[in-house]
Amino acid sequence: HRCDNQGNFHQFKKMTNDNQFEVAIEDKVPTDFNLDKCNATWQKAISLLDRKSSPAQKYLTNRGLISHLIDPCVGFVESLLYFDSKEISGHHPALVFQVTDESGKFVALQRVYLTNEGYQANVPTPKKALGPVNGGSIKFGNALNNVNLCEGPETAIAVYQKTQLPTWSCVSASGLENVILPDSITTVHIWADKDKSKRGHVAAENLAQKLHFRGKSVFIHLPEEEISQGSKS
Protein backbone atom coordinates (compact mmCIF):
# COMPACT_ATOMS: atom_id res chain seq x y z
CA HIS A 1 0.00 0.00 0.00
CA ARG A 2 1.01 3.60 -0.37
CA CYS A 3 0.86 6.32 2.24
CA ASP A 4 -0.37 9.68 1.06
CA ASN A 5 -0.02 12.64 3.43
CA GLN A 6 -1.74 15.00 1.00
CA GLY A 7 -5.36 15.97 0.91
CA ASN A 8 -5.40 18.71 3.60
CA PHE A 9 -6.72 16.31 6.19
CA HIS A 10 -5.49 18.67 8.89
CA GLN A 11 -8.52 20.83 8.03
CA PHE A 12 -10.86 17.94 8.79
CA LYS A 13 -9.22 17.25 12.16
CA LYS A 14 -9.57 20.87 13.16
CA MET A 15 -13.29 20.56 12.52
CA THR A 16 -13.72 17.27 14.35
CA ASN A 17 -11.09 17.33 17.11
CA ASP A 18 -12.52 15.89 20.31
CA ASN A 19 -10.94 14.60 23.50
CA GLN A 20 -13.66 12.00 23.98
CA PHE A 21 -12.77 8.87 22.02
CA GLU A 22 -14.27 6.05 24.06
CA VAL A 23 -17.20 4.22 22.54
CA ALA A 24 -19.20 1.99 24.85
CA ILE A 25 -20.77 -1.02 23.18
CA GLU A 26 -23.90 -2.63 24.53
CA ASP A 27 -23.68 -5.98 22.74
CA LYS A 28 -23.39 -8.42 25.63
CA VAL A 29 -27.04 -9.36 25.32
CA PRO A 30 -28.55 -11.45 22.49
CA THR A 31 -28.23 -9.86 19.05
CA ASP A 32 -31.96 -10.10 18.33
CA PHE A 33 -32.70 -8.11 21.49
CA ASN A 34 -30.23 -5.40 20.50
CA LEU A 35 -31.62 -5.23 16.97
CA ASP A 36 -35.12 -4.78 18.38
CA LYS A 37 -33.79 -1.91 20.52
CA CYS A 38 -32.03 -0.44 17.47
CA ASN A 39 -35.21 -0.58 15.40
CA ALA A 40 -37.28 0.94 18.21
CA THR A 41 -34.80 3.81 18.58
CA TRP A 42 -34.57 4.36 14.83
CA GLN A 43 -38.35 4.59 14.56
CA LYS A 44 -38.18 7.63 16.86
CA ALA A 45 -35.57 9.40 14.74
CA ILE A 46 -36.44 12.47 12.71
CA SER A 47 -34.62 14.21 9.88
CA LEU A 48 -31.90 16.75 10.61
CA LEU A 49 -33.93 19.14 8.45
CA ASP A 50 -36.65 19.18 11.10
CA ARG A 51 -36.68 22.27 13.34
CA LYS A 52 -36.77 19.96 16.37
CA SER A 53 -33.29 18.70 15.38
CA SER A 54 -31.69 21.95 16.56
CA PRO A 55 -29.28 20.27 19.09
CA ALA A 56 -27.90 18.03 16.33
CA GLN A 57 -27.62 20.93 13.90
CA LYS A 58 -25.73 22.97 16.52
CA TYR A 59 -23.47 20.00 17.35
CA LEU A 60 -22.42 19.64 13.72
CA THR A 61 -22.10 23.39 13.19
CA ASN A 62 -19.83 23.63 16.25
CA ARG A 63 -17.47 21.30 14.38
CA GLY A 64 -17.63 23.15 11.07
CA LEU A 65 -19.72 20.38 9.54
CA ILE A 66 -22.86 20.26 7.42
CA SER A 67 -25.62 21.21 9.84
CA HIS A 68 -28.55 20.14 7.66
CA LEU A 69 -27.19 16.76 6.63
CA ILE A 70 -29.57 14.76 4.47
CA ASP A 71 -28.59 11.11 4.52
CA PRO A 72 -30.62 7.97 5.23
CA CYS A 73 -28.04 6.74 7.75
CA VAL A 74 -28.41 9.63 10.23
CA GLY A 75 -31.25 10.93 12.35
CA PHE A 76 -32.08 12.76 15.56
CA VAL A 77 -33.99 11.60 18.65
CA GLU A 78 -35.37 14.37 20.86
CA SER A 79 -35.21 12.39 24.11
CA LEU A 80 -33.26 9.16 24.40
CA LEU A 81 -32.63 7.14 27.56
CA TYR A 82 -29.04 7.01 28.74
CA PHE A 83 -27.99 3.86 30.58
CA ASP A 84 -25.05 3.92 32.96
CA SER A 85 -24.07 0.51 34.39
CA LYS A 86 -27.46 -0.77 33.18
CA GLU A 87 -29.27 1.92 35.17
CA ILE A 88 -31.23 4.75 33.59
CA SER A 89 -29.50 8.04 34.37
CA GLY A 90 -31.60 10.45 32.34
CA HIS A 91 -32.96 11.43 28.95
CA HIS A 92 -30.94 13.43 26.41
CA PRO A 93 -31.19 14.57 22.81
CA ALA A 94 -29.13 12.29 20.59
CA LEU A 95 -27.69 11.96 17.12
CA VAL A 96 -28.20 8.41 15.88
CA PHE A 97 -26.40 6.69 13.02
CA GLN A 98 -27.35 3.44 11.32
CA VAL A 99 -24.53 0.87 11.14
CA THR A 100 -24.99 -1.58 8.28
CA ASP A 101 -23.02 -4.61 7.10
CA GLU A 102 -21.41 -5.05 3.68
CA SER A 103 -24.77 -5.96 2.13
CA GLY A 104 -26.50 -2.91 3.58
CA LYS A 105 -28.36 -4.76 6.34
CA PHE A 106 -29.06 -2.72 9.49
CA VAL A 107 -27.07 -4.31 12.34
CA ALA A 108 -26.36 -1.64 14.98
CA LEU A 109 -26.65 1.97 16.06
CA GLN A 110 -24.11 4.59 17.05
CA ARG A 111 -25.53 7.19 19.43
CA VAL A 112 -24.07 10.56 20.38
CA TYR A 113 -25.83 12.03 23.43
CA LEU A 114 -26.11 15.81 23.34
CA THR A 115 -27.16 18.88 25.26
CA ASN A 116 -29.80 21.24 23.90
CA GLU A 117 -26.97 23.69 23.19
CA GLY A 118 -25.28 21.25 20.81
CA TYR A 119 -22.45 19.88 22.93
CA GLN A 120 -21.79 16.34 24.07
CA ALA A 121 -23.92 15.48 27.09
CA ASN A 122 -22.28 15.47 30.52
CA VAL A 123 -22.44 11.69 30.92
CA PRO A 124 -19.64 9.13 31.41
CA THR A 125 -19.64 8.03 27.77
CA PRO A 126 -21.55 10.34 25.42
CA LYS A 127 -20.79 8.13 22.42
CA LYS A 128 -22.36 4.70 22.75
CA ALA A 129 -22.83 1.93 20.20
CA LEU A 130 -25.75 -0.47 20.44
CA GLY A 131 -25.22 -3.84 18.81
CA PRO A 132 -22.31 -5.49 16.96
CA VAL A 133 -20.62 -2.59 15.18
CA ASN A 134 -17.39 -4.43 14.30
CA GLY A 135 -17.35 -5.27 10.61
CA GLY A 136 -20.06 -2.75 9.81
CA SER A 137 -19.99 0.92 8.91
CA ILE A 138 -22.04 4.11 8.79
CA LYS A 139 -22.38 4.75 5.08
CA PHE A 140 -22.48 8.32 3.79
CA GLY A 141 -23.09 7.69 0.12
CA ASN A 142 -23.32 4.50 -1.94
CA ALA A 143 -19.89 3.29 -3.02
CA LEU A 144 -19.44 1.39 -6.27
CA ASN A 145 -15.67 1.00 -6.69
CA ASN A 146 -14.05 3.72 -4.57
CA VAL A 147 -14.64 4.58 -0.92
CA ASN A 148 -13.23 6.73 1.89
CA LEU A 149 -12.97 5.06 5.31
CA CYS A 150 -12.72 6.80 8.71
CA GLU A 151 -13.16 5.99 12.38
CA GLY A 152 -15.89 8.23 13.85
CA PRO A 153 -18.94 9.57 12.00
CA GLU A 154 -17.93 13.18 12.65
CA THR A 155 -14.67 12.65 10.78
CA ALA A 156 -16.57 10.81 8.04
CA ILE A 157 -18.96 13.75 7.60
CA ALA A 158 -15.99 16.12 7.31
CA VAL A 159 -14.31 13.96 4.66
CA TYR A 160 -17.62 13.46 2.84
CA GLN A 161 -18.22 17.20 2.91
CA LYS A 162 -14.75 17.93 1.55
CA THR A 163 -14.36 15.20 -1.08
CA GLN A 164 -18.00 14.70 -2.12
CA LEU A 165 -17.17 10.99 -2.43
CA PRO A 166 -18.78 8.04 -0.60
CA THR A 167 -17.36 8.01 2.94
CA TRP A 168 -17.97 5.30 5.51
CA SER A 169 -17.42 5.58 9.26
CA CYS A 170 -16.25 2.42 11.03
CA VAL A 171 -17.09 3.96 14.45
CA SER A 172 -13.76 3.14 16.19
CA ALA A 173 -10.15 2.08 15.57
CA SER A 174 -11.11 -1.54 16.14
CA GLY A 175 -14.02 -1.14 13.74
CA LEU A 176 -11.70 0.33 11.12
CA GLU A 177 -9.35 -2.64 11.37
CA ASN A 178 -12.20 -5.13 11.02
CA VAL A 179 -14.51 -3.45 8.52
CA ILE A 180 -15.89 -5.76 5.84
CA LEU A 181 -16.24 -4.22 2.39
CA PRO A 182 -18.23 -5.36 -0.63
CA ASP A 183 -16.17 -7.21 -3.24
CA SER A 184 -16.93 -4.46 -5.75
CA ILE A 185 -14.73 -1.97 -3.88
CA THR A 186 -11.34 -1.74 -5.60
CA THR A 187 -9.85 1.51 -4.26
CA VAL A 188 -9.85 2.58 -0.61
CA HIS A 189 -8.76 5.87 0.95
CA ILE A 190 -8.21 5.53 4.70
CA TRP A 191 -8.41 8.81 6.62
CA ALA A 192 -6.55 7.92 9.81
CA ASP A 193 -7.01 9.54 13.20
CA LYS A 194 -3.87 11.02 14.74
CA ASP A 195 -3.49 10.49 18.47
CA LYS A 196 -0.63 10.25 20.95
CA SER A 197 -1.10 6.51 21.36
CA LYS A 198 -0.74 6.12 17.56
CA ARG A 199 -3.73 3.79 17.72
CA GLY A 200 -5.41 5.46 14.76
CA HIS A 201 -2.34 5.13 12.54
CA VAL A 202 -1.79 1.51 13.56
CA ALA A 203 -5.41 0.69 12.79
CA ALA A 204 -5.10 2.30 9.36
CA GLU A 205 -1.89 0.38 8.62
CA ASN A 206 -3.42 -2.92 9.74
CA LEU A 207 -6.46 -2.42 7.52
CA ALA A 208 -4.29 -1.31 4.60
CA GLN A 209 -2.26 -4.52 4.82
CA LYS A 210 -5.41 -6.65 4.80
CA LEU A 211 -6.89 -4.82 1.84
CA HIS A 212 -3.63 -4.77 -0.10
CA PHE A 213 -3.39 -8.54 0.35
CA ARG A 214 -6.84 -8.81 -1.22
CA GLY A 215 -5.68 -6.91 -4.28
CA LYS A 216 -7.18 -3.50 -3.53
CA SER A 217 -5.48 -0.15 -4.07
CA VAL A 218 -5.08 1.57 -0.71
CA PHE A 219 -4.08 5.11 0.26
CA ILE A 220 -3.59 6.32 3.84
CA HIS A 221 -4.18 10.01 4.58
CA LEU A 222 -2.72 11.37 7.83
CA PRO A 223 -3.43 14.75 9.43
CA GLU A 224 -0.42 17.03 9.27
CA GLU A 225 -0.83 19.21 12.36
CA GLU A 226 0.96 18.45 15.60
CA ILE A 227 -0.91 17.10 18.62
CA SER A 228 -1.46 19.89 21.13
CA GLN A 229 -0.18 19.45 24.66
CA GLY A 230 -2.72 17.91 27.02
CA SER A 231 -4.94 16.51 24.26
CA LYS A 232 -5.31 12.94 23.06
CA SER A 233 -5.26 13.78 19.36
Solvent accessible surface area in square Angstrom, and as a share of the most:
residue,aa,sasa,rsa
1,H,71,0.32
2,R,157,0.57
3,C,75,0.45
4,D,40,0.21
5,N,82,0.42
6,Q,135,0.60
7,G,36,0.35
8,N,71,0.36
9,F,2,0.01
10,H,42,0.19
11,Q,72,0.32
12,F,1,0.00
13,K,9,0.04
14,K,141,0.60
15,M,46,0.21
16,T,10,0.06
17,N,74,0.38
18,D,25,0.13
19,N,85,0.44
20,Q,37,0.17
21,F,77,0.32
22,E,115,0.51
23,V,34,0.20
24,A,35,0.27
25,I,69,0.35
26,E,24,0.11
27,D,60,0.31
28,K,189,0.80
29,V,57,0.33
30,P,99,0.62
31,T,81,0.47
32,D,107,0.56
33,F,107,0.45
34,N,2,0.01
35,L,46,0.23
36,D,92,0.48
37,K,59,0.25
38,C,0,0.00
39,N,60,0.31
40,A,56,0.43
41,T,13,0.08
42,W,51,0.18
43,Q,144,0.64
44,K,122,0.52
45,A,25,0.20
46,I,50,0.25
47,S,58,0.37
48,L,2,0.01
49,L,92,0.46
50,D,53,0.28
51,R,224,0.82
52,K,127,0.54
53,S,0,0.00
54,S,39,0.25
55,P,13,0.08
56,A,0,0.00
57,Q,27,0.12
58,K,92,0.39
59,Y,0,0.00
60,L,0,0.00
61,T,79,0.46
62,N,73,0.38
63,R,36,0.13
64,G,39,0.38
65,L,11,0.06
66,I,57,0.29
67,S,26,0.17
68,H,94,0.42
69,L,8,0.04
70,I,128,0.65
71,D,17,0.09
72,P,120,0.76
73,C,10,0.06
74,V,11,0.06
75,G,2,0.02
76,F,2,0.01
77,V,3,0.02
78,E,93,0.42
79,S,60,0.39
80,L,12,0.06
81,L,57,0.28
82,Y,3,0.01
83,F,57,0.24
84,D,54,0.28
85,S,100,0.64
86,K,144,0.61
87,E,122,0.55
88,I,101,0.51
89,S,64,0.41
90,G,25,0.24
91,H,113,0.50
92,H,41,0.18
93,P,17,0.11
94,A,0,0.00
95,L,1,0.01
96,V,0,0.00
97,F,1,0.00
98,Q,33,0.15
99,V,0,0.00
100,T,16,0.09
101,D,33,0.17
102,E,72,0.32
103,S,93,0.60
104,G,46,0.44
105,K,125,0.53
106,F,33,0.14
107,V,31,0.18
108,A,0,0.00
109,L,0,0.00
110,Q,1,0.00
111,R,10,0.04
112,V,0,0.00
113,Y,1,0.00
114,L,0,0.00
115,T,39,0.23
116,N,100,0.51
117,E,106,0.48
118,G,0,0.00
119,Y,128,0.49
120,Q,34,0.15
121,A,5,0.04
122,N,155,0.80
123,V,22,0.13
124,P,93,0.58
125,T,18,0.11
126,P,6,0.04
127,K,21,0.09
128,K,13,0.06
129,A,0,0.00
130,L,2,0.01
131,G,0,0.00
132,P,51,0.32
133,V,3,0.02
134,N,81,0.42
135,G,9,0.08
136,G,4,0.04
137,S,2,0.01
138,I,0,0.00
139,K,37,0.16
140,F,0,0.00
141,G,22,0.21
142,N,141,0.72
143,A,15,0.12
144,L,139,0.69
145,N,79,0.41
146,N,79,0.41
147,V,2,0.01
148,N,3,0.01
149,L,0,0.00
150,C,0,0.00
151,E,17,0.08
152,G,15,0.15
153,P,2,0.01
154,E,8,0.04
155,T,9,0.05
156,A,0,0.00
157,I,1,0.00
158,A,0,0.00
159,V,0,0.00
160,Y,52,0.20
161,Q,60,0.27
162,K,103,0.44
163,T,39,0.23
164,Q,134,0.59
165,L,94,0.47
166,P,30,0.19
167,T,0,0.00
168,W,8,0.03
169,S,0,0.00
170,C,0,0.00
171,V,6,0.04
172,S,27,0.17
173,A,15,0.11
174,S,44,0.28
175,G,0,0.00
176,L,0,0.00
177,E,24,0.11
178,N,62,0.32
179,V,6,0.03
180,I,92,0.47
181,L,16,0.08
182,P,31,0.20
183,D,141,0.73
184,S,60,0.38
185,I,0,0.00
186,T,71,0.41
187,T,29,0.17
188,V,0,0.00
189,H,47,0.21
190,I,0,0.00
191,W,11,0.04
192,A,0,0.00
193,D,10,0.05
194,K,59,0.25
195,D,25,0.13
196,K,111,0.47
197,S,85,0.55
198,K,135,0.57
199,R,93,0.34
200,G,1,0.01
201,H,62,0.28
202,V,73,0.42
203,A,0,0.00
204,A,0,0.00
205,E,42,0.19
206,N,55,0.28
207,L,1,0.00
208,A,0,0.00
209,Q,108,0.48
210,K,79,0.33
211,L,1,0.00
212,H,105,0.47
213,F,183,0.76
214,R,145,0.53
215,G,69,0.66
216,K,29,0.12
217,S,53,0.34
218,V,5,0.03
219,F,40,0.17
220,I,0,0.00
221,H,10,0.05
222,L,33,0.16
223,P,5,0.03
224,E,96,0.43
225,E,57,0.26
226,E,147,0.66
227,I,44,0.22
228,S,68,0.44
229,Q,184,0.82
230,G,73,0.70
231,S,13,0.08
232,K,112,0.47
233,S,13,0.09
